[in-house]
Amino acid sequence: MRRRFDYVPRMIHVSIPLPPDLQSWIESRVSDGSYANAADYFRALAERDRERNTPEGLRALIDQGLASPVLDEDPRDIIDAIIAENPDLRA
C-alpha cells in the first residue's frame, strides 16, 4: 500500500539547444553556487516567469515600478557608470 507522503510527482525531461554563450552563463551560475545544476536554473526561471504572469505578480511588478524613484540623470550616464564598475558588462 502506498502511503500519501511517499508520492513524488513525475518529472518530464526537456532537451533545449543553447548557443555557447548561454551555456557558459548557466554553467557560471551553477559554479558560483547560485543553482545546484542547470535543471535547477531552468526550474527557477520557469517558476519566476509563472509567478510574474499571474494577476498578483503583475500587480507587484507595477507597484514596484510606481514606488521606484525618478532619477534626474540621463539613463545613458547611469548605464555608463554601471559598466565602469563592471567592464565585463560591456558588449
SVG drawing of the C-alpha trace seen along z (x, -y; Angstrom):
<svg xmlns="http://www.w3.org/2000/svg" viewBox="-5 -66 41 68">
<polyline fill="none" stroke="black" stroke-width="0.4" points="0.0,0.0 1.4,-3.4 1.4,-6.0 0.5,-9.6 3.8,-11.1 5.6,-8.6 4.2,-10.2 6.6,-12.1 5.3,-13.8 6.6,-12.6 9.1,-14.9 9.4,-15.3 12.7,-15.8 13.2,-18.6 16.2,-19.0 17.0,-22.6 19.7,-23.5 21.6,-26.6 24.2,-28.8 27.7,-28.5 27.4,-31.9 24.1,-30.9 25.6,-27.6 28.6,-29.3 26.3,-31.7 24.3,-28.9 27.5,-27.0 28.8,-30.1 25.6,-30.4 25.9,-26.8 29.7,-27.1 29.1,-30.2 26.6,-28.3 23.5,-30.2 22.0,-26.9 22.7,-23.2 22.7,-22.4 21.3,-23.5 17.9,-21.9 17.6,-23.8 18.4,-27.0 15.6,-26.3 13.1,-25.3 13.7,-28.6 13.4,-30.6 10.1,-28.9 8.7,-29.4 9.7,-33.1 8.1,-33.5 4.9,-31.7 4.7,-33.9 5.2,-37.1 2.4,-36.2 -0.3,-36.0 -2.5,-39.0 -0.9,-39.2 2.6,-39.0 1.9,-41.7 0.4,-43.9 3.5,-43.5 5.7,-44.5 3.6,-47.6 3.7,-48.6 7.4,-48.1 7.8,-50.4 5.5,-53.0 7.4,-53.0 10.8,-53.4 12.4,-56.8 12.5,-59.1 16.1,-60.0 17.2,-63.3 20.3,-61.7 20.4,-60.7 19.9,-56.9 22.9,-56.6 25.1,-58.1 23.7,-55.6 24.5,-52.7 28.0,-54.0 28.6,-54.2 27.4,-50.7 29.6,-49.4 32.6,-51.3 32.2,-49.4 31.9,-46.1 33.7,-46.1 32.5,-42.6 29.1,-44.1 30.3,-46.0 29.1,-44.3"/>
</svg>
